[in-house]
Amino acid sequence: MSTAVRSRVFKISAAAVTAAIAIGLCLFSQDDVSASIKERRVERLNAQIENVYTDEYQQMMDTEIADERDAKERTVDSIYTKVNPYGTNTTSMYVYFTTDQASTVSYTVSAEGYPDYTANAITSDEAAAAYREAAAGDADGSGNVGGTSTASQTTTVSSNDIASTEHEFLVLGLIPKVKNTITLTITDTDGNATTRTIEQTGPKLLGEEEVRLEQAVAPDESTVTTLGNDSNEQDFMYYYDANGVIRGEIPVLYYRSHRLLFDNDGIMWFSASTKHFVGMNRLGKLVKIINLGDQYILHHDYALDSDGNIVSLATDLKHSDHAVQDQVIKVDTDSGEVSLLVDFGDLFPDYKQSTDHSGIDESDPTATNRWDWIHFNTIQLMDDGSALLSARETSTMIKINDIEGTPSLDYMIGEPSVWNGMDAQPSFLTKVGDSGDTGGQHSITVQYDSSLEDGQYYIYMFDNDFGYAMTRPDFDWTMIDGISTAQSSKDENSNSQFRKYLVDENAGTYTEVQDFDVPYSPYVSSAQELSDDLNLVDIGMQGLFGVYDDDGNLKAQYKMVLSSGYIYRVYQYGFRGFYFA
């Protein structure tokens, strides 16, 4: 880290000048020492987190927990607890005990000055499996069963199906550096309830994020997850509840997590760096740590396929022309094997060659002379084996058939003139109506609806409404109605949008069915439909996220102090069948 030195000129006596210089040197020395201390703290923290993300550390903690837990009988009167057992969630607490009768468990975390946090715990792997089985029929086609799907969050399972005599679970939500009272309510299958309390001082956060966000009205009691408050130091993923109170701090190696994926084996997958995918179980243990090797780095998005493997956007580090963010890879979550599915330079060679060789690689800040000609930022796997991708640099959404077999272009949605003269240009669907098209859109989501005909579905997104492409400097983006070319999120004349289309593949059309304005963020950001009338929107470059109804009325808003750049994404996860019953 470097310290800027500012010189001053004083038109006073020599003695005064000498005194001023002496003071300046003293201040410089103090600042330099503070910077050095901070640098060493970050280095130590990085080393600590690197150790956590190893199989050796996870196995060591498994052994330690088992030795401590099994040293004596654990009943409701001798409950075993351990804060942050696997180093993966700072404010979590592992709990273990047994009961004579099969029971369910709920808990409430209370701390003076903060609202209570209450949850029904998943206390056994069998209970988690019951939820996954019930939710399987409710999957929304997003390739993320158990994740952001509204259906998976509302799945009902009988309490008798999840009752157990052995209770092992993770309490979320300890408030840092204050006394927390955790009240357990243990209810047997006859309806008899027993309570026990545990007092625990919450651990100090590893990062410098807010314990409680600046917040407006809270809509419900769900948990939202911020996936990347981009930082120049240690990086984290955060859980915040609807009151804006932190309920989980998940350190990652570097870069950011982009979304959480839940497989059919009860594992939660996320990215922990540009080179690491990890699978975490409901107790916080990293049961899978996959290193992509030396050829590819992931960026911006990924999804689970029907076999539980990860399909990810990627950059090929060995590409001779230094093209970036134009690949799709597959990661076998059993073997860790990585394979290339699509090189879009091969699929769109004429468009690629028409662009300027310029850009950076946001996944690798040290990279230079990169060719960021298409810049994918979202991938959605679809029911028919295809994939829909969002290409920021072209402000286009692109559907690719047979993504894991023999990929081919199906259609595009966006401003067709961006692709004038290219072989792919005729593939654009026809827009119905006179709505504007997208500009640099992010976080596109495919949404199926049983009320629609076959071949019809919705796509919604955060439309940045920003027209710019570093590799197309001569293109006039203002031809897109309503587009902004302002680079600053503070531009008073610009706004972004929540936007939703109805796609009809049979007719070859798309129609805008919903849109409303939100604060402007030319880059990053996300959108998630929570229910029939509520939508979660992250305005990333402003550090804001909020809940809007379908007419665009703001129902709740939260503000997070930015670490250095922006909040990449914010999604709500119900964690039903994972942490919660």
C-alpha positions as CSV (number, residue, x, y, z in Angstrom):
1,M,0.0,0.0,0.0
2,S,1.3,3.5,-0.8
3,T,0.8,6.8,1.0
4,A,0.3,10.0,-1.0
5,V,2.7,12.9,0.0
6,R,1.3,16.4,-0.3
7,S,3.7,19.4,-0.2
8,R,2.8,22.8,1.1
9,V,4.5,26.2,0.5
10,F,4.5,28.5,3.5
11,K,5.4,32.3,3.1
12,I,6.6,32.6,6.7
13,S,9.8,32.6,8.7
14,A,12.5,29.9,8.4
15,A,11.8,28.7,11.9
16,A,8.1,28.2,11.2
17,V,8.9,26.4,7.9
18,T,11.2,24.0,9.9
19,A,8.4,23.4,12.4
20,A,5.9,22.7,9.6
21,I,8.2,20.3,7.9
22,A,8.9,18.4,11.2
23,I,5.1,18.1,11.8
24,G,4.6,16.9,8.3
25,L,7.2,14.3,8.6
26,C,5.7,13.1,11.9
27,L,2.2,12.9,10.3
28,F,3.6,11.0,7.3
29,S,5.4,8.6,9.6
30,Q,2.2,8.0,11.6
31,D,0.1,7.4,8.4
32,D,2.8,5.1,7.1
33,V,2.8,3.0,10.2
34,S,-1.0,2.8,10.2
35,A,-1.0,1.7,6.6
36,S,1.7,-0.9,7.4
37,I,-0.3,-2.2,10.3
38,K,-3.4,-2.5,8.2
39,E,-1.5,-4.3,5.4
40,R,-0.2,-6.8,7.9
41,R,-3.7,-7.3,9.4
42,V,-5.1,-8.0,5.9
43,E,-2.2,-10.4,5.1
44,R,-2.8,-12.3,8.3
45,L,-6.5,-12.5,7.6
46,N,-5.9,-13.6,4.0
47,A,-3.7,-16.4,5.3
48,Q,-6.3,-17.4,7.8
49,I,-9.0,-17.7,5.2
50,E,-6.6,-19.6,2.8
51,N,-6.1,-22.1,5.6
52,V,-9.9,-22.5,6.1
53,Y,-10.4,-23.3,2.4
54,T,-8.4,-26.5,2.6
55,D,-9.5,-30.1,3.1
56,E,-6.9,-30.5,5.9
57,Y,-8.5,-27.6,7.9
58,Q,-12.0,-28.9,7.4
59,Q,-11.1,-32.4,8.4
60,M,-9.2,-31.1,11.5
61,M,-12.3,-29.2,12.6
62,D,-14.4,-32.3,12.1
63,T,-12.2,-34.3,14.4
64,E,-12.1,-31.5,17.0
65,I,-15.8,-31.1,17.0
66,A,-16.4,-34.8,17.3
67,D,-13.9,-35.2,20.2
68,E,-15.4,-32.3,22.2
69,R,-19.0,-33.2,21.4
70,D,-18.7,-36.9,22.2
71,A,-16.7,-36.5,25.4
72,K,-20.0,-36.9,27.3
73,E,-23.7,-37.5,26.7
74,R,-25.4,-34.5,25.1
75,T,-29.0,-34.0,26.2
76,V,-31.1,-30.9,26.6
77,D,-29.3,-30.3,29.8
78,S,-25.8,-30.7,28.4
79,I,-26.0,-29.1,24.9
80,Y,-22.8,-28.9,23.0
81,T,-22.1,-25.6,21.1
82,K,-19.2,-24.2,19.0
83,V,-19.0,-20.8,17.4
84,N,-18.1,-20.7,13.7
85,P,-17.1,-24.4,13.7
86,Y,-15.6,-24.6,10.2
87,G,-14.4,-21.0,9.8
88,T,-17.0,-20.4,7.1
89,N,-19.6,-18.2,8.9
90,T,-18.2,-15.9,11.6
91,T,-21.5,-15.3,13.4
92,S,-22.8,-18.8,13.4
93,M,-23.0,-21.4,16.2
94,Y,-23.0,-25.2,15.9
95,V,-25.5,-27.0,18.2
96,Y,-25.8,-30.6,19.1
97,F,-27.9,-32.6,21.6
98,T,-30.3,-35.6,21.7
99,T,-33.8,-36.1,23.0
100,D,-35.7,-39.2,24.1
101,Q,-38.7,-38.5,21.8
102,A,-38.5,-37.4,18.2
103,S,-38.8,-33.6,18.2
104,T,-38.4,-30.5,16.1
105,V,-36.4,-27.4,17.2
106,S,-36.8,-23.7,16.7
107,Y,-34.5,-21.0,18.0
108,T,-34.6,-17.3,18.7
109,V,-31.5,-15.1,18.9
110,S,-32.0,-12.1,21.2
111,A,-29.5,-9.2,21.8
112,E,-30.2,-5.9,23.5
113,G,-30.8,-3.1,20.9
114,Y,-31.6,-5.5,18.1
115,P,-34.8,-7.2,16.8
116,D,-35.1,-11.0,17.6
117,Y,-34.2,-13.4,14.9
118,T,-36.3,-16.6,14.9
119,A,-36.0,-19.7,12.7
120,N,-37.1,-23.3,12.6
121,A,-34.0,-25.4,12.3
122,I,-33.3,-28.3,10.0
123,T,-31.7,-30.6,12.6
124,S,-30.9,-33.8,10.6
125,D,-29.8,-34.8,7.1
126,E,-33.0,-36.9,6.9
127,A,-35.1,-33.7,7.5
128,A,-33.2,-31.9,4.8
129,A,-33.8,-34.7,2.4
130,A,-37.5,-34.6,3.1
131,Y,-37.5,-30.9,2.1
132,R,-35.6,-31.6,-1.1
133,E,-37.9,-34.4,-2.1
134,A,-41.0,-32.2,-1.5
135,A,-39.4,-29.2,-3.4
136,A,-38.4,-31.3,-6.4
137,G,-41.8,-31.0,-7.9
138,D,-41.8,-27.2,-7.3
139,A,-38.7,-26.4,-9.2
140,D,-39.2,-23.2,-11.3
141,G,-36.9,-24.1,-14.2
142,S,-34.2,-21.7,-13.1
143,G,-31.6,-24.5,-12.6
144,N,-31.5,-23.5,-8.9
145,V,-33.8,-25.8,-7.0
146,G,-33.8,-24.8,-3.3
147,G,-32.2,-21.4,-4.1
148,T,-33.9,-18.3,-5.3
149,S,-37.1,-20.1,-6.4
150,T,-40.1,-18.8,-4.6
151,A,-41.7,-22.2,-4.9
152,S,-38.9,-23.9,-3.0
153,Q,-39.1,-21.4,-0.2
154,T,-42.8,-22.1,0.4
155,T,-42.7,-25.9,0.3
156,T,-44.6,-27.4,3.3
157,V,-43.3,-30.6,5.0
158,S,-45.1,-32.3,7.9
159,S,-43.3,-31.7,11.3
160,N,-43.5,-35.5,11.8
161,D,-41.4,-36.0,8.7
162,I,-38.6,-33.8,10.1
163,A,-38.7,-34.7,13.8
164,S,-35.6,-36.5,15.1
165,T,-34.1,-37.7,18.4
166,E,-30.6,-36.4,17.3
167,H,-30.3,-32.7,16.7
168,E,-27.4,-31.2,14.9
169,F,-27.7,-27.8,13.3
170,L,-26.3,-24.3,12.8
171,V,-27.7,-21.3,14.5
172,L,-27.4,-18.2,12.4
173,G,-27.4,-14.6,13.4
174,L,-25.3,-14.0,16.5
175,I,-24.8,-10.2,17.0
176,P,-21.1,-9.4,17.1
177,K,-19.4,-8.3,20.3
178,V,-22.5,-8.3,22.5
179,K,-24.3,-10.9,24.7
180,N,-26.7,-13.1,22.7
181,T,-29.4,-15.2,24.3
182,I,-30.3,-18.1,22.2
183,T,-33.6,-19.7,23.2
184,L,-34.2,-23.2,21.9
185,T,-37.8,-24.5,21.8
186,I,-37.9,-28.3,21.5
187,T,-41.3,-29.7,20.5
188,D,-42.0,-33.4,20.5
189,T,-44.5,-35.1,18.1
190,D,-47.2,-35.0,20.8
191,G,-46.9,-31.2,20.9
192,N,-45.1,-31.0,24.2
193,A,-42.5,-28.1,24.3
194,T,-39.3,-27.7,26.3
195,T,-37.2,-24.6,26.3
196,R,-33.5,-24.1,27.0
197,T,-31.4,-21.0,26.8
198,I,-27.7,-20.5,25.8
199,E,-25.8,-17.3,26.4
200,Q,-23.0,-16.5,23.9
201,T,-21.0,-13.3,23.2
202,G,-21.0,-12.8,19.5
203,P,-17.6,-12.9,17.8
204,K,-16.0,-9.9,16.3
205,L,-16.6,-9.6,12.5
206,L,-13.6,-10.3,10.3
207,G,-14.5,-7.5,8.0
208,E,-15.6,-3.9,8.5
209,E,-19.2,-4.2,7.2
210,E,-22.1,-2.7,9.1
211,V,-23.8,-4.8,11.7
212,R,-27.1,-3.0,10.9
213,L,-27.8,-1.3,7.5
214,E,-29.5,2.0,7.1
215,Q,-33.0,0.8,6.3
216,A,-36.6,1.8,5.5
217,V,-39.7,-0.4,6.1
218,A,-39.1,-4.2,6.2
219,P,-41.4,-6.3,4.1
220,D,-41.0,-9.7,5.7
221,E,-38.7,-11.9,7.8
222,S,-36.6,-13.4,5.0
223,T,-32.9,-13.3,4.6
224,V,-31.1,-11.5,1.7
225,T,-27.6,-12.3,0.6
226,T,-25.2,-9.7,-0.7
227,L,-22.8,-11.4,-3.1
228,G,-19.8,-9.2,-3.4
229,N,-19.3,-5.8,-1.8
230,D,-16.2,-5.5,-3.9
231,S,-13.1,-4.7,-1.9
232,N,-9.4,-4.2,-2.3
233,E,-8.9,-6.2,0.9
234,Q,-10.5,-9.4,2.3
235,D,-13.7,-10.3,0.5
236,F,-16.9,-11.6,2.0
237,M,-20.5,-12.8,1.3
238,Y,-23.1,-11.5,3.7
239,Y,-26.4,-12.6,5.1
240,Y,-28.7,-9.7,6.2
241,D,-32.2,-10.2,7.5
242,A,-35.2,-8.1,6.6
243,N,-34.4,-5.7,9.4
244,G,-31.0,-5.0,7.8
245,V,-29.2,-6.8,10.6
246,I,-26.2,-9.0,9.7
247,R,-26.9,-12.7,10.3
248,G,-23.9,-14.2,8.5
249,E,-20.4,-13.3,7.4
250,I,-18.9,-15.8,4.9
251,P,-15.3,-15.1,4.0
252,V,-14.2,-16.0,0.5
253,L,-10.6,-16.3,-0.8
254,Y,-10.9,-13.3,-3.1
255,Y,-13.1,-11.8,-5.8
256,R,-16.7,-12.6,-5.0
257,S,-19.5,-15.1,-4.8
258,H,-22.1,-14.6,-7.5
259,R,-25.0,-16.7,-6.5
260,L,-25.8,-19.7,-4.3
261,L,-26.8,-23.0,-5.9
262,F,-28.4,-26.0,-4.0
263,D,-27.9,-29.5,-5.4
264,N,-29.9,-32.7,-4.7
265,D,-27.4,-33.9,-2.1
266,G,-28.0,-31.1,0.3
267,I,-24.9,-29.1,-0.7
268,M,-24.8,-25.3,-1.3
269,W,-22.3,-24.3,-4.0
270,F,-20.7,-20.9,-4.6
271,S,-17.6,-19.4,-6.0
272,A,-14.8,-18.6,-3.5
273,S,-12.4,-17.0,-5.9
274,T,-11.9,-16.8,-9.7
275,K,-10.5,-20.3,-9.5
276,H,-12.5,-22.0,-6.8
277,F,-15.9,-23.6,-6.5
278,V,-16.9,-24.9,-3.1
279,G,-19.7,-27.0,-1.8
280,M,-20.8,-26.3,1.8
281,N,-23.1,-28.5,3.9
282,R,-25.8,-27.1,6.2
283,L,-23.4,-27.2,9.2
284,G,-20.9,-24.9,7.4
285,K,-18.4,-27.6,6.5
286,L,-16.7,-27.3,3.1
287,V,-17.2,-30.8,1.7
288,K,-16.0,-30.0,-1.8
289,I,-13.2,-27.6,-2.8
290,I,-12.6,-27.5,-6.5
291,N,-9.7,-25.6,-8.1
292,L,-10.2,-24.9,-11.8
293,G,-6.5,-25.3,-12.6
294,D,-4.2,-23.0,-14.7
295,Q,-6.3,-22.6,-17.9
296,Y,-9.6,-21.1,-16.9
297,I,-10.9,-18.5,-14.4
298,L,-14.6,-18.1,-13.7
299,H,-16.5,-14.8,-13.8
300,H,-19.9,-13.4,-13.1
301,D,-22.2,-16.4,-13.1
302,Y,-22.8,-20.1,-13.1
303,A,-25.7,-22.6,-12.8
304,L,-26.2,-26.3,-11.9
305,D,-27.3,-28.7,-14.6
306,S,-29.6,-31.6,-14.2
307,D,-26.7,-33.9,-13.2
308,G,-25.5,-31.5,-10.4
309,N,-22.5,-30.2,-12.4
310,I,-21.7,-26.5,-12.7
311,V,-21.9,-24.7,-16.0
312,S,-20.0,-21.5,-15.7
313,L,-19.0,-18.4,-17.6
314,A,-15.2,-18.3,-17.9
315,T,-12.1,-16.8,-19.4
316,D,-9.4,-19.0,-21.1
317,L,-6.1,-17.7,-19.7
318,K,-4.1,-19.4,-22.5
319,H,-6.0,-17.8,-25.3
320,S,-3.4,-16.4,-27.7
321,D,-5.4,-13.3,-28.6
322,H,-6.1,-12.4,-24.9
323,A,-9.9,-12.6,-25.4
324,V,-11.7,-12.6,-22.1
325,Q,-15.2,-13.4,-20.7
326,D,-16.3,-15.2,-23.8
327,Q,-16.2,-18.9,-22.8
328,V,-18.6,-21.4,-21.1
329,I,-17.1,-24.3,-19.2
330,K,-18.4,-27.3,-17.3
331,V,-17.1,-28.4,-13.9
332,D,-17.8,-32.0,-12.8
333,T,-18.6,-31.6,-9.1
334,D,-17.6,-35.2,-8.4
335,S,-14.2,-35.3,-10.1
336,G,-13.4,-31.6,-10.4
337,E,-12.7,-32.1,-14.1
338,V,-13.1,-28.9,-16.2
339,S,-14.1,-29.0,-19.8
340,L,-14.9,-26.3,-22.4
341,L,-18.4,-26.2,-23.7
342,V,-18.4,-23.0,-25.9
343,D,-15.8,-20.6,-27.2
344,F,-18.0,-17.7,-28.5
345,G,-15.2,-16.5,-30.6
346,D,-15.7,-19.7,-32.7
347,L,-19.5,-19.2,-32.7
348,F,-19.4,-15.5,-33.7
349,P,-16.1,-15.0,-35.5
350,D,-17.2,-12.2,-37.7
351,Y,-18.6,-10.1,-34.9
352,K,-15.5,-10.7,-32.7
353,Q,-13.2,-9.5,-35.6
354,S,-15.3,-6.4,-36.1
355,T,-14.5,-5.1,-32.6
356,D,-11.6,-3.1,-31.3
357,H,-9.0,-5.2,-29.4
358,S,-9.4,-3.4,-26.1
359,G,-10.7,-3.9,-22.6
360,I,-9.7,-5.4,-19.3
361,D,-10.5,-8.5,-17.4
362,E,-12.5,-7.6,-14.3
363,S,-11.8,-11.1,-12.9
364,D,-8.0,-10.4,-13.0
365,P,-7.2,-6.7,-12.1
366,T,-3.5,-7.3,-13.0
367,A,-4.3,-8.3,-16.6
368,T,-3.5,-5.9,-19.4
369,N,-4.1,-5.9,-23.2
370,R,-7.4,-7.9,-22.9
371,W,-10.0,-8.2,-25.5
372,D,-13.4,-8.0,-23.8
373,W,-15.5,-8.1,-27.0
374,I,-18.7,-9.7,-25.7
375,H,-18.6,-9.8,-21.9
376,F,-21.1,-12.3,-20.6
377,N,-22.5,-11.6,-17.2
378,T,-25.4,-14.1,-16.7
379,I,-26.1,-17.6,-17.7
380,Q,-29.5,-19.4,-17.2
381,L,-29.9,-23.1,-18.0
382,M,-33.3,-23.8,-19.6
383,D,-35.6,-26.9,-19.6
384,D,-34.8,-27.9,-23.1
385,G,-31.0,-28.2,-22.6
386,S,-30.3,-24.8,-23.9
387,A,-28.9,-21.7,-22.2
388,L,-29.8,-18.0,-22.2
389,L,-26.9,-15.6,-21.7
390,S,-26.6,-11.9,-21.1
391,A,-23.9,-10.2,-23.1
392,R,-23.2,-6.8,-21.6
393,E,-20.8,-5.5,-24.3
394,T,-23.5,-6.0,-27.0
395,S,-26.6,-5.3,-24.9
396,T,-27.9,-8.5,-26.2
397,M,-29.5,-11.7,-24.7
398,I,-28.5,-14.8,-26.6
399,K,-30.1,-18.3,-26.5
400,I,-27.8,-21.2,-27.3
401,N,-29.2,-24.6,-28.1
402,D,-27.7,-27.8,-26.7
403,I,-25.2,-26.0,-24.5
404,E,-23.6,-29.2,-23.2
405,G,-23.6,-31.0,-26.5
406,T,-23.3,-29.3,-29.9
407,P,-24.0,-25.6,-29.2
408,S,-25.7,-23.5,-31.8
409,L,-27.3,-20.1,-31.9
410,D,-31.1,-20.2,-31.5
411,Y,-32.1,-16.5,-31.1
412,M,-31.1,-13.0,-29.8
413,I,-33.1,-10.3,-28.1
414,G,-31.9,-6.7,-28.2
415,E,-31.1,-3.9,-30.6
416,P,-30.5,-5.7,-34.0
417,S,-28.4,-2.9,-35.4
418,V,-25.6,-3.7,-33.0
419,W,-25.1,-6.8,-35.1
420,N,-25.7,-5.3,-38.6
421,G,-23.7,-7.1,-41.3
422,M,-23.0,-10.1,-39.1
423,D,-24.1,-13.7,-39.9
424,A,-26.1,-13.9,-36.6
425,Q,-28.1,-10.7,-37.2
426,P,-31.2,-12.5,-38.8
427,S,-31.6,-14.5,-35.5
428,F,-33.2,-11.6,-33.6
429,L,-36.7,-12.2,-32.3
430,T,-39.3,-9.6,-33.4
431,K,-40.2,-7.0,-30.8
432,V,-43.9,-6.5,-30.3
433,G,-44.8,-2.9,-29.3
434,D,-42.6,0.2,-29.1
435,S,-40.8,-0.4,-25.8
436,G,-37.1,0.5,-25.6
437,D,-34.5,-2.3,-25.7
438,T,-31.9,-3.0,-23.0
439,G,-28.6,-1.3,-22.4
440,G,-25.9,-3.4,-20.6
441,Q,-28.4,-5.6,-18.8
442,H,-27.5,-7.8,-15.8
443,S,-29.0,-10.6,-13.8
444,I,-31.4,-11.9,-16.4
445,T,-33.7,-14.7,-15.1
446,V,-35.8,-17.2,-17.1
447,Q,-39.2,-17.7,-15.5
448,Y,-41.6,-20.5,-16.5
449,D,-45.3,-20.2,-15.8
450,S,-47.8,-23.0,-16.0
451,S,-50.5,-20.6,-17.3
452,L,-48.4,-20.1,-20.5
453,E,-48.4,-22.2,-23.7
454,D,-45.5,-24.4,-24.5
455,G,-42.7,-22.3,-26.0
456,Q,-43.6,-19.3,-23.9
457,Y,-41.9,-18.0,-20.8
458,Y,-40.8,-14.8,-19.2
459,I,-37.4,-13.1,-18.9
460,Y,-36.8,-10.4,-16.3
461,M,-33.7,-8.5,-15.5
462,F,-32.0,-5.4,-14.1
463,D,-31.7,-3.2,-17.2
464,N,-28.9,-0.8,-16.6
465,D,-30.2,1.3,-19.4
466,F,-26.5,2.2,-20.2
467,G,-25.3,2.3,-23.7
468,Y,-21.5,1.8,-24.1
469,A,-19.1,-0.7,-25.5
470,M,-15.3,-0.2,-25.2
471,T,-14.8,-2.4,-28.2
472,R,-17.4,-0.6,-30.3
473,P,-16.4,3.1,-29.8
474,D,-18.2,4.3,-32.9
475,F,-21.6,2.8,-32.3
476,D,-24.4,5.2,-31.5
477,W,-26.2,3.8,-28.5
478,T,-28.7,6.6,-28.3
479,M,-30.7,4.9,-31.1
480,I,-32.1,2.8,-28.3
481,D,-35.1,4.6,-26.8
482,G,-34.4,5.9,-23.3
483,I,-30.8,4.8,-23.1
484,S,-28.2,6.7,-21.1
485,T,-24.6,7.1,-22.0
486,A,-23.7,8.6,-18.6
487,Q,-20.8,6.8,-17.0
488,S,-21.6,8.1,-13.4
489,S,-24.3,6.5,-11.3
490,K,-24.8,10.1,-9.9
491,D,-26.1,11.4,-13.2
492,E,-29.4,13.1,-12.3
493,N,-30.9,12.6,-15.8
494,S,-30.5,8.8,-15.9
495,N,-32.2,5.8,-14.4
496,S,-32.1,2.1,-14.7
497,Q,-35.1,-0.3,-14.8
498,F,-36.6,-3.5,-13.7
499,R,-37.8,-5.0,-17.0
500,K,-39.7,-8.1,-17.9
501,Y,-40.4,-9.7,-21.3
502,L,-42.8,-12.4,-22.5
503,V,-41.0,-14.6,-25.0
504,D,-43.0,-16.6,-27.6
505,E,-40.6,-18.9,-29.4
506,N,-43.5,-20.2,-31.6
507,A,-44.2,-16.8,-33.0
508,G,-40.6,-15.6,-32.8
509,T,-41.5,-12.6,-30.7
510,Y,-40.9,-10.9,-27.4
511,T,-43.1,-8.4,-25.7
512,E,-42.4,-6.1,-22.7
513,V,-45.0,-6.9,-20.0
514,Q,-43.6,-4.9,-17.1
515,D,-41.1,-2.1,-16.4
516,F,-40.4,0.5,-13.7
517,D,-37.6,2.9,-13.1
518,V,-35.1,2.4,-10.3
519,P,-32.0,4.5,-9.4
520,Y,-29.2,4.5,-12.0
521,S,-26.4,2.0,-12.0
522,P,-24.5,1.9,-15.3
523,Y,-22.7,-1.3,-14.3
524,V,-23.4,-4.4,-12.2
525,S,-26.6,-4.8,-10.2
526,S,-29.4,-7.5,-10.0
527,A,-33.1,-8.1,-9.9
528,Q,-35.2,-10.9,-8.4
529,E,-38.9,-11.5,-8.4
530,L,-39.9,-12.4,-4.8
531,S,-43.6,-12.9,-5.3
532,D,-46.5,-12.0,-7.6
533,D,-46.1,-8.4,-6.5
534,L,-42.7,-7.9,-4.9
535,N,-39.3,-7.5,-6.5
536,L,-35.8,-7.2,-5.0
537,V,-33.5,-4.8,-6.9
538,D,-29.9,-4.1,-6.2
539,I,-28.6,-0.8,-7.5
540,G,-25.0,-1.9,-7.2
541,M,-23.0,1.2,-7.9
542,Q,-25.0,3.2,-5.4
543,G,-24.8,0.6,-2.6
544,L,-28.6,0.4,-2.4
545,F,-31.0,-2.5,-2.6
546,G,-34.7,-2.4,-2.2
547,V,-38.1,-4.1,-2.5
548,Y,-40.5,-2.7,-5.1
549,D,-44.1,-3.6,-5.9
550,D,-45.0,-4.3,-9.6
551,D,-45.8,-0.7,-10.1
552,G,-42.4,0.4,-9.0
553,N,-43.4,1.7,-5.5
554,L,-40.6,1.4,-3.0
555,K,-41.6,-0.8,-0.1
556,A,-38.2,-1.1,1.6
557,Q,-34.7,0.1,1.0
558,Y,-31.3,-0.6,2.5
559,K,-28.0,1.2,2.1
560,M,-24.6,-0.4,2.5
561,V,-21.4,1.4,2.8
562,L,-19.3,0.5,-0.3
563,S,-15.9,-1.1,0.4
564,S,-14.4,0.3,-2.8
565,G,-16.6,-0.1,-5.8
566,Y,-20.1,-1.6,-5.7
567,I,-22.3,-4.4,-4.5
568,Y,-22.3,-6.9,-7.3
569,R,-25.6,-8.7,-6.5
570,V,-28.2,-9.1,-3.9
571,Y,-30.6,-12.1,-3.8
572,Q,-33.1,-13.4,-1.3
573,Y,-32.7,-17.0,-0.2
574,G,-35.3,-18.7,2.0
575,F,-32.7,-21.5,2.9
576,R,-35.7,-23.9,3.3
577,G,-34.5,-27.4,3.5
578,F,-30.9,-26.3,4.1
579,Y,-30.6,-24.2,7.3
580,F,-34.3,-23.8,8.0
581,A,-37.5,-26.0,8.1
